[in-house]
Structure formats: C-alpha cells, structure tokens
C-alpha cells in the first residue's frame, strides 16, 4: 500500500473551484488499479498520511491548491468512514485533535485572504460541521473556495464542544482519563524525557502523548536505540496496536535503522506481532475486574519494562478485537507489498490470524492477498 496519495491523485484534488463530490469522482477515475483494490481502511490511511504532509506544507507555503487538497482529503476521510459509529471510528482522535489545533486561532490576513491560519480555519470548520451533522452531503456540492468564503470571509463559524468526543475516546481507552486538559493547553506541554535504564521488572508509566508530542517521543526512542539498544527493542516489541506504533515500525524498516545498528529486524517485528496477537486475544475475553490493567491504560506509547503489560489491553469485546486485527493486517500487508520483511518471517503469525480470526471479513481478504502475492506458494 502506498503511504499517501500519488502525484496524479493529488492533482485530482487540487482544484479549489471544483465541488468536493466532483473531486472525489475525479480521484476515483485517476486512482491506479493497484490502489483501487485496497480496502476502505487502507484508502483512509492514505488520506490521513496525505493530510499530515500537506498540513505542514500549507503552514510554510499556503496556497489554494494546498487548501483544496486538505479539505478534499478531510471530507473524503469522513465519507469513507461515516458508516462507522463515531465512538468506534478509528479516526475520531484525528478529528478531535484537528479541531483543538485550529479552532479559535487568530487569522493571519484579517482581510479574508489565504494564510496558514485561514487554511486551518476552513479545515477546522469542515470537521466541526461533519462531527455535528454526521452527514458528508452537507459540504458535497461546495468547492474549497466557496468553503473559504463561508468560513473566512463571511465568518460563518460553528461552535463545537469537543468534550463529548473526548469522553468517547477515554471510554474506548484511546485517551487516558483527564488528558483533555493537557490537550487543550499546548502551552503547558512538558518536554518528553528520555527514560533512564530499566531496573529489573520495574515499570515506568507511559507518558501521556498527544499528537504534538508523538514526534518527540519517536525521537527519544530513536536516541535510546543508539544508547541502550536492548532496552529500546524491548520497548518497541511492546508498543500498543495503534497507527502511531505501526507508522513508527514501518519507518524503522524503511530507513533500515535497525540494520544500521547491527540488529536483525525480523525478530523485532515478529516479537511485536506476537505481542499484538496476545493483546488481541485478551480483547476477546471479559475484562478481569481485579487486574491492574486500569493503571496502564494510555493513549501514549509504553516505555521501560512493559513486558508485564501483555495482558492489559485497552479495550474488550469483538469490536475492539476486530479493530486491532484490521490494524495489524494493514501493517503486515504493507510489509509484504513494500518487501520490507519476507512473508515467511511471519509464517506462524499469519497462520494464526487467518485461522483464529476467519470471522473477520478483512482476514479472509488478507488470506487471498497473501496467497496471490506469493503466487500460490502456500504460505497459509
């Protein structure tokens, strides 16, 4: 799976005078056969990655084309996932954090022009409108330029209290309870400290990481790989099943960071997948009211000595289990497509997924994908 939209696909979304639904149709026509066979979740992740890239570009060099790509991607991300209950939507935290970043920010131009804050305003108001209405049709026939006029020039903004959605994220174990205050006060953000060496099986609670601090956490863990590789690899193997973890692992493989440190990546990735499968298995069981897992629920990424967290998933039930397995499938499929790891390195793990979770439609599709990718070599 390509990490983000291709140049041709981005061009289909770059016209600020074309209605959102028309751009979506043009994108569908320009999408390659390879991408067209991807699942809605995979396409959603490509849109999300494109949003991350263009957000930074729009901040540095705002333009109508970048506004158009951002608004179109945000609208299409919603449309692809609007059939999913909002509290179970894997992109809810993305939308909440977008509102928190851009809502109420003072406009740079002040005269209805186009700066980075104006682009953020339009994107934020589109997200707020979608969260309130739950209907992608609300903006389908409007163009990015018309949305700019509505939200920037005419100042037709909509108030949105994100606390309701933050509670959902807390209840789903994606945010730790009480995290909302730190999310809403970026000025009070503390630097992420590189943890000291582990002592035996003692654990350090995971830092509470919002979107603004995850990159710094990644950098801290990369530093630890240089300083204490054994400790860092233990932390990596026990990362949670979430997009940030999978992006981090994929980047390690793409940049050959582990190989540069004379570490074979296969055991590291296999260890992570095995850990993820143990977590997913526990999600299918009722929570143990006497277990200490509630102490370790976090939206962030675990640090030292986390091996004891294997039995502490953030959520329970088939819906949570299915979401975790779909994320894991996306990760493995990406490894195979990009040839970042030989499929036989995960032979037993792939077998377990395809047998244990055959009730998940995406697992059956994944089995066909693996068999097709290997030309009938019979991995599973």
N, C-alpha and C positions, 0 to 999 in steps of 0.2 A: 504494500500500500504506500502510495506517495504521501509524504508527510504533510504537504499542503497543496493548494490548487496550483495547476500548471500555468505557464505564461498565457496560453490560449484561453484557459478557463478564467483567469483574472481579467483578461481583455473583455470577456463577455459580461463582466460585472462592472466595468469601468465607466459606463456612460451615465452621467448624472441626470440626464433628461429622459431616461428610459424607465418606465414603471417597474417596480420590483418583480412582479409576476412575469413580466416580459423578459427581464434579465434572467430569471430562473429558467424560463423556457430556452433561451439562447444558450445558457450554460449547459443544459441537458443535451442540446444539439452538438456542442463543442467538446463534451466530455468523451474521452477515449473509451474504446470498448473495454480496456483493462479496468478503468475506474468505474465504468457503468456496472460491472459485475460486483462491485463492492456492496457491502451491507449498508443500511441507513446509518448505523452507528459509525462505521468507518468513514463514510462521507461527512458525518457530523464532526468527527475528529479532524478531518482535513480542513473543514471550515473554521474550526476553533484555532487550529495552528495558523491559518492564514490571518485570522483576526489578531493574534498575538504579534505577528510580523508587521502587519500594516498599522497597528496601533502605534508602535514605535516610529515607523516611517512618517505617519501623519503628525506626530508630535514634533519631529525635526523639520519636515518639509510638507506642510499642509497643502492639499490640492483637492480640486473637485473630484478627480479620479480616485484618490485615496478615500475620500468621504464616501464615494459611491461603492467601492469595494467593501468597506467596513459595514455600511448599512445593509447592503445586499447579503453579505455573509451572516450578519446577525439575524436578519429576517428569515433566511433560509435555514439557519440552525434551529430557529424556533419551529418553522414549518415541518422540518423533518422529525421533530420530537413532540409536536403538540398533542399527539395521541397518548402520550405517557402522562400518568398522574403527576402533577407538579412536584409533590414531595419525593417521588421516586425518580424524577428526571435527573440524569447524571450531569446535566449542565446547569442545574439551578444555582449552584455556588458560583459559576461563571457569571450568570446574570446579576446575582446579588452583588458580587464584587465590582461589576461594571457600574452599577448604579452608585455604589459607595465611592468609587473613584471620581465619577464625573458629575454627580448631582450637586447643584448649587455652586459649582466652580465659576468664578468671575470670568466673563468673556473678555478675550484679549482685544478684539477690534472695537466693540461697543457701538459700531455703526452697521451691524448686520453683515459684516464681511466674513472671511473664512480663515480663521486661525486654528491652532490645535485645540483650543478650548471650545470653539464653535463646533468643530467636528465631534468632540466629546459630548457636547450638549445634544446634538442630533441623535447620536447613537444611544445616549442615555434615555432620551425621551421615547425612542422606539422601543427599547427594552421595557421601560416602565409601562408603556401602553400595552405591550404584549402580555406582561405579567398581570395587568389589571383586567384586560378583556379576555385573555386566553385564546384569542382568535387572530390568526395570521391575516385574515381578509381585511382587517382594519386598515392596513397600510398597503395592501397588494397592488392597488391601482395608482399609488402615488410614486413619484420619482424622488431620488435623493435631493434634487434641487428644490422640489416642492416641499419636502420634509424640512429642509433648511429654512425655507421661507416661513413655514408654520412655527417651528420651534425657536428659531433665532431672530428672524426679522419681526415676526408678529408676537413672539414671546408667549405662545400658547403652550405653556408647560403644565405638567400634571404632577401633583404631589403623590408620593408613594412612601408608605411606611414599610421599611424592609424587615421590621421585627417579626412579622408573621412568618416570613420566609426563613429568617434566621432560626426561629424556633423549630421549623420543619427540619432544617439542616442539623440542628442539635439533636432532635429526636431520632434522626436517622444515623447519628453517630459521625456525621461529616464534620461538624464543628463541635468543639468542646463547649459545654455549657459555660456561659459567662464570657465567651470570646467576642461577643458583639461589641462590647465597649472598646476593646483594643482595635477591632476592625474600623470602628468609627472615629478613632483618634490616631491617625497615622503619625501625627507629630510626636506622640508619646511612645513611639515604637522603639524598643531597645535593640541594640545590635545582637546578632546571633553569635554566641560564644562557641569556640571550638572546644568540645568537652575534653576533660582530662582523661587519662587512661583508665580503663575499667579495673576494678578491684574485685577479683573473684566473680561471683554472680550478682554483685550489687547492681542495681539499675538506676539510671537517671531518667526522670520523667521526660517525655518527649517535649520539645519546645512547641509553643503554640504558633504555628506559621501561617500567616495569611499570604495572599498572592504576592504582596510586595517583598516578603522576606524569604520566599522559597528559593530564589536565585542565590541569595547569600548563604542559605543553608547548603545548597548544592556546592557552592564554592568551598564552604567549610569542610564538607565531606571529601571533596577532591584534595584539599590540603592534607586531610588526615590520611588519605591513601598514600600520600608521599611520606608522611611522618610515621604512621603506625598502620601499615597495610593490613596486618592481620585483624586488628580491631575494626578498621573501616570495612573490610569484607564481611565481617560478622554483622555489622550494621546493615550493609547493603542486602545481604541474604534475607534479612528480616524486615525489609520495607513493607508497608501495607499495600493492599491491592487498590491502587488509585492511579489516575492519569499522571500525576506528578512523578510517581515512582517509576512508571513504565517509560515515560519520557527520559528520565534520568538514566535508566539502564540502557535504553536504546542509544543515547548519546555516548555512553561509555564504550559501547561496541563500535559505533560508527567512527569514533575518534581513536579507536584502538588504545584507549587509556590503560586498560589492564595489561595488554601485551607490552606496552612501553615500560610497565613496571615489572616485567617478567612474571606476570600472573596469567595462568591459563583461564580464559573467560568461561569455558564450558562448565566447570564445576560451580562457578559463582552463579551463573544463570540457572543451572539445574537446581542448585540449592534454593534459589529464590522461588522457582516454580513449585518445588516440593513444599516449601513453606506456605505459599499461596494456596495450594491444594488442601493443606491441613486446615488453614483458616476457612476455606470454602466449605469443607466437610463439617466443621463446627457450626457454621452458619445454619446448616440444615437441622440442627438439634436445638431443643428448647434451651434458653439461657439458664445457667445454674445460678440461683439467687444468692448462693453462699460464696460464689467465686469472686476473686479480686479484680475481675476484668474491668469493672467500672472505674477503677483507679487509673486505667491506662487508655481510656478512650481519648482519642485526639484526632484532630484534623491534620496535624503535622506529621512529620516523619520521625520514626523512632531513632534514638541514639543508643549509647553504650548498653551492652549487656541485655539485649532484648530477646534472648532465646526463650525466656520464660513467658513471652507474650504469644507463643504459638497457639495457645488455647484460649486466646482472648480476642475473638472477632468483634468488630464494631457493631454488628447487627445480626439479626437472626431471621429465619424464615426463608421460604423459597424465592421470594422476590429479591432479597438481598443476595442469596446464593447465586441466583441467575445472573444478576448484575456483575458479581465478582468473576464468574466464569466467562462471561462475554468479554470483560476487560482482558482477562488472561488469554483468551483466544485471539483477540486483536493483537496482543503483544507477540504471541508465538507466530501468528500468520505474518506479521511484519518481519520477524527474524528470518523466516523462510524466504519470503519474497526478496528481501534485500541481501540474502546469503550472508547474514551476519553470524549465523551459527548453523552447523549442519543439523538437519532434522533428526538424524539418529542420536544426537546428543540428548534429545528429549524423548527417546523412544518409549520408555515406560510411562512417562508423564502424559504423553499424548494418548497412549493406550488407555490409561486410567480415565482421562477426561472423556474420551469417546465411548467408554463403557458406562461409567458411573453417571454421566450427565446426558445420556442419549435423549432424555425427555426435553432437553432444550433444543429448539429448532436450529439455532446457530451452531450447536455442536455437530448436528447431522450435516449441515452445510460445510463446516470445517473439515469433517472427515472426508467429504468428497473433494474438497480443495487440496488436502494433503495427498490423497491418492492421485489426483490429477497432476499435482506438481511433481510428484516422483515418478510419473509415467508408469504407474501400476507396479512399482517395486515392492509393494506390500509392507509398508511401514506399520500399518494398522490392519 
